[in-house]
């Protein structure tokens, strides 16, 4: 059901196959607590790396809603619409929660400074980072 993964600097520490959720930045204690919360269908933003079925801008938007409004079930929120506003800006509409609400999330993308991304990588590379700039309830 759960496995440790690694190799890439941004790889998850835990993949919860039940629900397709990636978690990262975990140590022994936080890994146990995160898996217990996942099994209780409470996804927290703190260690969330993303969902297997969402593209990175959408993952950033859902994580921003979870960060602002607290933990929720894996399927409590859905992405209703995504559009690229400009080269580095995305508009993502997230729906759901209790009570059901629509949120407009602005996500910005940028390249991080080049660094060694894998433990054995011989060259540096710049990863693309997606950050929620704003979250507004509709």
C-alpha positions in Angstrom: 0.0 0.0 0.0 2.8 2.5 0.9 6.4 2.6 -0.3 9.4 4.8 0.3 10.7 6.3 -2.9 13.7 8.5 -3.5 16.6 9.4 -5.8 15.3 12.8 -7.0 15.7 15.8 -4.7 12.0 16.5 -5.1 10.8 12.8 -4.9 8.3 11.9 -2.4 9.2 10.0 0.8 5.9 8.1 0.7 3.5 7.2 -2.1 0.1 6.3 -0.8 -1.2 4.1 -3.5 -4.7 4.3 -2.0 -5.7 7.6 -3.5 -2.5 8.4 -5.4 -1.0 10.9 -3.0 2.7 11.8 -2.7 4.1 13.0 0.7 7.6 14.4 1.3 9.8 16.0 3.8 9.1 13.3 6.3 11.1 11.8 9.2 10.2 8.7 11.1 7.7 10.4 13.4 6.0 12.6 10.8 5.8 9.7 8.4 3.8 7.6 10.8 1.5 10.5 11.6 1.0 11.4 7.9 0.1 7.8 7.0 -2.3 7.6 9.9 -4.0 10.8 8.8 -4.0 9.6 5.2 -5.7 6.4 6.2 -8.3 8.5 8.1 -8.9 10.4 4.8 -7.3 13.6 6.1 -4.7 15.1 3.7 -2.7 17.9 5.3 -0.8 20.4 3.1 2.3 20.4 5.3 3.9 17.2 3.8 1.8 17.0 0.6 3.9 16.8 -2.6 0.9 16.2 -4.9 -1.6 13.9 -6.4 -0.8 11.4 -9.1 -3.7 12.5 -11.3 -3.0 16.3 -11.3 -0.6 18.4 -13.3 1.8 20.5 -11.2 -0.1 23.8 -11.4 -3.3 22.0 -10.3 -1.4 20.3 -7.5 -0.1 23.7 -6.2 -3.7 25.1 -6.3 -5.2 22.2 -4.3 -2.3 22.3 -1.8 -2.9 26.1 -1.3 -6.6 25.5 -0.6 -5.7 22.8 1.9 -3.0 25.0 3.5 -5.6 27.8 3.9 -8.6 25.9 5.0 -7.1 22.8 6.8 -7.0 19.1 6.1 -9.6 17.4 4.0 -10.3 14.1 2.3 -8.4 13.1 -0.8 -11.4 13.8 -3.0 -12.9 16.7 -1.0 -11.6 19.1 -3.7 -11.6 18.9 -7.4 -10.1 21.0 -10.2 -12.9 22.3 -12.3 -10.9 24.5 -14.7 -7.3 25.4 -15.5 -6.1 28.1 -17.9 -2.7 29.5 -18.6 -2.9 33.3 -18.1 0.6 34.0 -19.4 3.8 32.1 -19.8 4.4 31.8 -16.0 0.9 32.3 -14.6 -2.0 29.9 -14.3 -5.6 30.4 -13.1 -7.0 27.3 -11.4 -10.6 26.9 -10.2 -10.9 24.4 -7.3 -14.3 23.3 -6.1 -15.4 21.4 -3.0 -14.9 21.4 0.7 -17.5 21.8 3.4 -19.6 23.7 2.7 -19.0 23.4 -1.0 -17.2 26.5 -2.3 -15.4 27.5 -5.5 -11.9 29.0 -5.2 -9.9 30.9 -7.8 -6.2 30.1 -7.3 -3.4 32.0 -9.1 -0.4 29.8 -9.6 3.0 31.1 -10.7 5.7 29.0 -12.2 9.5 29.7 -12.1 12.7 27.9 -12.5 14.7 27.3 -9.3 18.4 28.0 -9.3 20.4 25.1 -10.8 21.4 22.4 -8.3 22.2 18.8 -8.1 18.7 17.2 -8.3 19.6 13.6 -7.7 22.0 11.9 -5.3 24.2 10.6 -8.0 23.6 13.4 -10.6 26.8 14.6 -12.2 25.3 17.9 -13.5 23.1 20.6 -12.0 19.6 21.3 -13.4 16.9 23.8 -12.7 13.6 22.4 -11.6 10.3 24.2 -12.3 8.5 25.3 -9.1 4.8 26.1 -9.0 3.7 28.4 -6.2 0.2 29.6 -5.4 0.2 33.4 -5.3 -3.4 33.9 -4.2 -6.5 32.0 -3.2 -9.9 33.7 -3.4 -13.3 32.2 -2.6 -15.8 32.9 -5.4 
